[in-house]
């Protein structure tokens, strides 16, 4: 089952340093490391059973900051999110897929209840029907400088096949509906970023 609480940390990288830092990136059941294809950002996902478990290990975050400082071009950006729905569930705390995509929107609080009902019949229906999407987890920010809904999606196949799910006219219409009714800033405010296992990056 997916983790109840996930800490998302994004470290801005010097692309020239990626080869040197690969030995530092060791996944575990409760931690994943991925890098975007341009080698500009390291994504670290940490899974927790609850907020108390996060608090008990918060000293580890200082160690991470020091460990990755030689490879970075700026400070780490972090957010703590809590699980709301699992339209494409995972057996482990975090998706073990080769690729992970973060998909973020901000929803007005007074529209959140109707948004949850709407997305069950639209977004979630799409991802359940499409095998290229292997994992799709819906979180909401608990502590964040970028508050809102965060989808953590995972896949291990062809990125083009995965992206085709979200480029379809059916899904584009869903994004238009969301932009008109539920997204602060409209559909252009949908944030997506794709990351992959460091081992899959070309040198």
C-alpha positions in Angstrom: 0.0 0.0 0.0 1.2 3.5 -0.8 2.7 5.6 2.0 0.3 7.7 4.0 2.9 10.6 4.1 5.5 11.4 1.5 8.2 14.0 1.7 9.1 15.3 -1.8 12.5 16.9 -2.0 13.9 18.5 -5.2 17.6 19.4 -5.4 18.7 21.7 -8.3 21.7 20.0 -9.9 24.8 20.9 -11.8 24.4 18.5 -14.8 28.2 18.0 -14.9 28.1 16.5 -11.4 25.5 13.8 -12.1 27.9 11.0 -13.0 29.9 11.6 -9.8 26.8 11.5 -7.5 25.2 8.3 -8.9 26.9 6.2 -6.2 25.1 8.2 -3.6 21.6 7.4 -5.0 20.6 4.1 -3.4 16.9 3.3 -3.4 15.1 1.4 -0.6 11.5 0.4 0.1 10.9 3.8 1.6 13.1 6.0 -0.5 13.5 6.7 -4.2 15.9 8.8 -6.2 15.2 9.9 -9.7 16.6 12.6 -12.0 14.9 14.6 -14.7 16.1 14.0 -18.3 17.9 17.3 -18.5 20.0 16.4 -15.4 18.9 19.6 -13.7 17.0 18.3 -10.7 17.3 15.3 -8.3 14.0 14.1 -6.9 14.0 12.3 -3.6 10.8 10.6 -2.3 10.7 9.5 1.4 7.8 7.4 2.6 6.4 7.5 6.1 3.5 5.8 7.9 2.5 9.0 9.6 3.7 12.5 10.5 5.1 11.3 13.7 7.4 8.9 11.8 8.5 11.9 9.7 9.3 14.0 12.8 11.3 11.2 14.3 13.7 11.0 11.4 13.8 14.7 10.4 17.5 14.9 11.3 18.2 12.8 8.2 17.2 15.8 6.1 20.1 17.8 7.3 22.4 14.9 6.4 20.9 14.8 2.9 21.4 18.6 2.5 25.1 18.3 3.4 25.6 15.1 1.3 24.2 16.6 -1.9 25.5 20.2 -1.5 28.6 19.6 -3.7 26.4 18.6 -6.6 23.8 21.3 -6.4 23.3 24.8 -7.8 20.8 26.0 -5.2 18.9 25.1 -2.1 16.6 22.1 -1.7 12.8 22.5 -2.1 10.7 20.3 0.1 7.0 19.5 0.6 5.2 17.1 2.8 2.0 15.5 1.3 -0.6 13.1 2.6 -2.4 10.3 0.8 -6.0 10.9 -0.3 -6.7 8.4 -3.1 -5.1 5.4 -4.9 -6.7 5.1 -8.4 -3.8 3.0 -9.5 -2.5 1.5 -6.3 1.0 0.2 -5.5 2.0 -2.7 -3.2 5.1 -0.9 -1.8 5.1 2.5 0.0 6.4 4.2 -3.2 6.1 3.3 -6.9 9.1 1.2 -8.0 8.8 2.2 -11.6 11.6 3.4 -13.9 9.9 6.8 -14.4 7.9 8.9 -12.0 5.9 12.0 -13.0 4.8 14.7 -10.6 1.5 16.3 -11.6 0.4 19.3 -9.5 -2.6 21.7 -9.3 -4.0 24.1 -6.7 -7.8 23.7 -6.1 -9.8 26.4 -4.3 -10.7 25.0 -0.8 -14.5 25.6 -1.3 -14.4 23.6 -4.5 -12.4 20.7 -3.1 -15.3 18.4 -2.3 -16.9 18.7 -5.7 -13.4 18.4 -7.3 -12.9 15.0 -5.6 -16.2 13.7 -6.9 -15.5 15.0 -10.4 -12.0 13.5 -10.7 -13.3 10.1 -9.7 -15.3 9.9 -12.9 -12.8 11.7 -15.1 -9.1 11.7 -14.3 -9.2 8.5 -12.3 -11.3 6.7 -14.9 -8.7 7.5 -17.6 -5.7 6.2 -15.6 -7.5 3.0 -14.5 -8.3 2.2 -18.2 -4.8 2.7 -19.5 -2.1 0.1 -18.8 0.9 2.4 -19.6 0.0 4.2 -16.3 1.3 1.7 -13.8 0.9 3.8 -10.6 -1.2 6.8 -9.9 -1.5 8.2 -6.3 -3.3 11.3 -5.2 -1.8 13.3 -2.4 -2.6 16.7 -0.9 -0.1 19.1 0.6 0.3 19.3 4.3 3.4 21.6 4.4 4.4 23.2 1.1 5.4 26.4 -0.6 3.4 25.1 -3.6 0.2 23.9 -1.9 -2.5 21.8 -3.5 -3.0 18.4 -5.1 0.0 16.3 -6.1 -0.4 13.2 -8.2 2.6 10.8 -8.2 2.4 8.7 -11.3 4.7 5.9 -12.3 5.5 3.8 -15.4 8.3 1.6 -16.8 7.4 1.4 -20.4 7.8 3.7 -23.4 7.5 7.4 -22.3 5.7 8.1 -25.6 3.0 5.5 -24.8 2.5 6.9 -21.3 2.3 10.5 -22.5 -0.2 9.6 -25.2 -2.7 8.9 -22.4 -2.5 12.5 -21.3 -2.3 13.9 -24.9 -5.5 12.3 -26.0 -8.4 14.5 -26.9 -10.5 12.9 -24.1 -7.9 13.9 -21.5 -7.4 17.3 -23.0 -11.1 17.9 -22.5 -10.8 16.9 -18.9 -7.9 19.4 -18.4 -10.1 22.1 -20.0 -13.0 21.3 -17.6 -10.6 21.3 -14.6 -9.1 24.6 -15.7 -12.5 26.2 -16.0 -13.8 24.9 -12.7 -11.2 23.6 -10.3 -7.6 24.9 -11.0 -6.4 28.2 -9.5 -4.9 30.0 -12.5 -6.7 27.8 -15.1 -5.4 24.8 -17.1 -2.1 26.5 -17.8 -1.3 26.2 -14.0 -1.1 22.4 -14.3 2.5 21.5 -13.3 4.1 18.3 -14.6 7.7 17.1 -14.4 9.1 13.7 -15.4 12.0 11.9 -13.7 13.8 8.6 -14.4 16.1 6.2 -12.6 19.7 7.6 -12.7 20.9 4.4 -14.2 18.8 5.1 -17.4 20.5 8.5 -18.0 23.0 8.7 -20.8 26.4 10.0 -19.7 
